[in-house]
């Protein structure tokens, strides 16, 4: 989750670390998508000599690799051997991801690049079985970038597993009368300019289908309650929403700060629960 149209607002590594356990728990719901992906690879005609496709590694292009959490989770569920092409525009995060992968003995290739260079990356890394994967990235792209991503995937006939994109659903329990104002302003902030925001899942699914790909979408919500990792994640989640709401609507400053103070007290008392909607998208090219 490291591509952002504004280079002055990079995704922080500490946020990626905070969300990793929630992401891992949510992605258990998308395991059927990996089963479908594996079945798809099994239906591909062999490349070259008999059995060659099975002997070659699966090449996974991890787009917006961040600190490598997507690779860490997904590598356990994909068939091996694997080669990971870790793509990110943030050198610091990319270095972290590569160091962690190599410590585990993974076969990785770092590529310092943005989303717009995916076509070049795919051309440089051909393989019988490939995958473009990303996590928590689509909502940070512009609408045009989402459409361009679908075009590149289709033209290269590469499957894609686009994970953990927010869909706009946020339910806080107990509710607060300022929830709609603050959370609504945050969502509007996510749509500023031409950003896809919470429309990203729908836009990606539509664009892939228009290109002839078979698309499956599975909800992968965060359930934040009394897990050991819940409180620091929820506190950061709330603070980020209040900050973005104020940035987008300065007239909400007093209300957003009051809302945040109350919600942080709820967190400290262990009485706040949250459901945050996400979805995973699997796109498969037709088998020729």
Secondary structure, 3 states (H helix, E strand, C coil): CCCCCCCCCCCCHHHHHHHHHHHHHHHHHHHHHHHHHHHHHHHCCCCCCCCHHHHCCEEEEEECCCCCHHHHHHHCCCCCCEEEEEEECCHHHHHHHHHHHHHCCCCEEEEECCHHHHHHHHHHCCCCCEEEEEECCHHHCEHHHHHHHHHHHHHCCCEEEEEEEEEEEEEEECCCCCHHHHHHHHHHHHCCCCECHHHHHHHHHHHHHHCCCEEEEEECCEEECCCCCHHHHHHHHHHHHHHHHHHHCHHHHHHHHHHHHHHHHHHHCCCCEEEEEEEEEEEECCCC
